[in-house]
Amino acid sequence: MLGEDGVVLSRLDRSPYQKLLIELAGPERFLIDLYTNPKPVEKLMQVIGLRQDDQLALALDSEAAFIWMDG
């Protein structure tokens, strides 16, 4: 709808590790869980990563002239 009148900005999410550490669990809870019971934490990071792969595929399939991922 913007045509030649603007730029649409969007961002892709943080890595699964960063998402848990910063947004979902916080550093203390995340690191304690990762150390004491890593399998569920690793599984959750894997699932988050798979969903992010889907997001990236959509971005790559779009007609966007540029895709920028700040990391």
Phi and psi in degrees as GROMACS dihedral restraints (atoms count N, CA, C in turn):
[ dihedral_restraints ]
;  ai    aj    ak    al  type     phi  dphi    fc
    3     4     5     6     1   -76.1    20    10
    4     5     6     7     1   -26.8    20    10
    6     7     8     9     1    58.2    20    10
    7     8     9    10     1  -129.5    20    10
    9    10    11    12     1   -90.6    20    10
   10    11    12    13     1     8.2    20    10
   12    13    14    15     1   -92.9    20    10
   13    14    15    16     1    -0.9    20    10
   15    16    17    18     1  -173.5    20    10
   16    17    18    19     1  -176.6    20    10
   18    19    20    21     1  -124.4    20    10
   19    20    21    22     1   131.9    20    10
   21    22    23    24     1   -95.2    20    10
   22    23    24    25     1   125.8    20    10
   24    25    26    27     1  -110.0    20    10
   25    26    27    28     1   141.0    20    10
   27    28    29    30     1  -149.1    20    10
   28    29    30    31     1   162.6    20    10
   30    31    32    33     1  -133.8    20    10
   31    32    33    34     1   151.4    20    10
   33    34    35    36     1   -91.5    20    10
   34    35    36    37     1   154.8    20    10
   36    37    38    39     1   -70.4    20    10
   37    38    39    40     1   166.9    20    10
   39    40    41    42     1   -64.6    20    10
   40    41    42    43     1   164.5    20    10
   42    43    44    45     1   -63.2    20    10
   43    44    45    46     1   158.0    20    10
   45    46    47    48     1   -54.6    20    10
   46    47    48    49     1   -41.0    20    10
   48    49    50    51     1   -60.3    20    10
   49    50    51    52     1   -49.1    20    10
   51    52    53    54     1   -64.3    20    10
   52    53    54    55     1   -40.0    20    10
   54    55    56    57     1   -60.1    20    10
   55    56    57    58     1   -45.7    20    10
   57    58    59    60     1   -68.6    20    10
   58    59    60    61     1   -45.0    20    10
   60    61    62    63     1   -64.4    20    10
   61    62    63    64     1   -43.4    20    10
   63    64    65    66     1   -95.9    20    10
   64    65    66    67     1   -43.6    20    10
   66    67    68    69     1  -100.5    20    10
   67    68    69    70     1   -44.5    20    10
   69    70    71    72     1   -94.8    20    10
   70    71    72    73     1   -46.8    20    10
   72    73    74    75     1  -109.7    20    10
   73    74    75    76     1   -29.8    20    10
   75    76    77    78     1    88.1    20    10
   76    77    78    79     1   157.2    20    10
   78    79    80    81     1   -62.4    20    10
   79    80    81    82     1   -44.5    20    10
   81    82    83    84     1   -64.3    20    10
   82    83    84    85     1   -52.6    20    10
   84    85    86    87     1   -62.9    20    10
   85    86    87    88     1   -44.5    20    10
   87    88    89    90     1   -60.9    20    10
   88    89    90    91     1   -49.2    20    10
   90    91    92    93     1   -70.2    20    10
   91    92    93    94     1   -35.7    20    10
   93    94    95    96     1   -63.1    20    10
   94    95    96    97     1   -48.2    20    10
   96    97    98    99     1   -63.2    20    10
   97    98    99   100     1   -40.9    20    10
   99   100   101   102     1   -63.2    20    10
  100   101   102   103     1   -36.7    20    10
  102   103   104   105     1   -77.7    20    10
  103   104   105   106     1   -43.4    20    10
  105   106   107   108     1   -87.2    20    10
  106   107   108   109     1   -28.9    20    10
  108   109   110   111     1  -148.3    20    10
  109   110   111   112     1    71.6    20    10
  111   112   113   114     1   -69.4    20    10
  112   113   114   115     1   -28.5    20    10
  114   115   116   117     1   -58.4    20    10
  115   116   117   118     1   -49.8    20    10
  117   118   119   120     1   -64.0    20    10
  118   119   120   121     1   -35.8    20    10
  120   121   122   123     1   -66.1    20    10
  121   122   123   124     1   -45.0    20    10
  123   124   125   126     1   -64.2    20    10
  124   125   126   127     1   -38.3    20    10
  126   127   128   129     1   -64.1    20    10
  127   128   129   130     1   -43.1    20    10
  129   130   131   132     1   -62.7    20    10
  130   131   132   133     1   -42.8    20    10
  132   133   134   135     1   -63.0    20    10
  133   134   135   136     1   -36.4    20    10
  135   136   137   138     1   -64.6    20    10
  136   137   138   139     1   -45.3    20    10
  138   139   140   141     1   -64.9    20    10
  139   140   141   142     1   -43.8    20    10
  141   142   143   144     1   -59.7    20    10
  142   143   144   145     1   -42.4    20    10
  144   145   146   147     1   -61.5    20    10
  145   146   147   148     1   -39.6    20    10
  147   148   149   150     1   -64.2    20    10
  148   149   150   151     1   -41.1    20    10
  150   151   152   153     1   -65.0    20    10
  151   152   153   154     1   -37.5    20    10
  153   154   155   156     1   -68.3    20    10
  154   155   156   157     1   -32.9    20    10
  156   157   158   159     1   -60.1    20    10
  157   158   159   160     1   -40.1    20    10
  159   160   161   162     1   -62.1    20    10
  160   161   162   163     1   -42.3    20    10
  162   163   164   165     1   -62.4    20    10
  163   164   165   166     1   -43.3    20    10
  165   166   167   168     1   -65.0    20    10
  166   167   168   169     1   -40.5    20    10
  168   169   170   171     1   -60.6    20    10
  169   170   171   172     1   -41.2    20    10
  171   172   173   174     1   -62.7    20    10
  172   173   174   175     1   -42.3    20    10
  174   175   176   177     1   -63.8    20    10
  175   176   177   178     1   -42.9    20    10
  177   178   179   180     1   -68.4    20    10
  178   179   180   181     1   -30.8    20    10
  180   181   182   183     1   -82.4    20    10
  181   182   183   184     1    -8.3    20    10
  183   184   185   186     1   -75.3    20    10
  184   185   186   187     1   173.9    20    10
  186   187   188   189     1   -92.2    20    10
  187   188   189   190     1    16.3    20    10
  189   190   191   192     1   -60.6    20    10
  190   191   192   193     1   137.1    20    10
  192   193   194   195     1   -73.8    20    10
  193   194   195   196     1   -31.9    20    10
  195   196   197   198     1  -138.7    20    10
  196   197   198   199     1   144.9    20    10
  198   199   200   201     1  -128.2    20    10
  199   200   201   202     1   120.9    20    10
  201   202   203   204     1  -119.1    20    10
  202   203   204   205     1   125.9    20    10
  204   205   206   207     1  -115.7    20    10
  205   206   207   208     1   111.5    20    10
  207   208   209   210     1   -78.4    20    10
  208   209   210   211     1   129.2    20    10
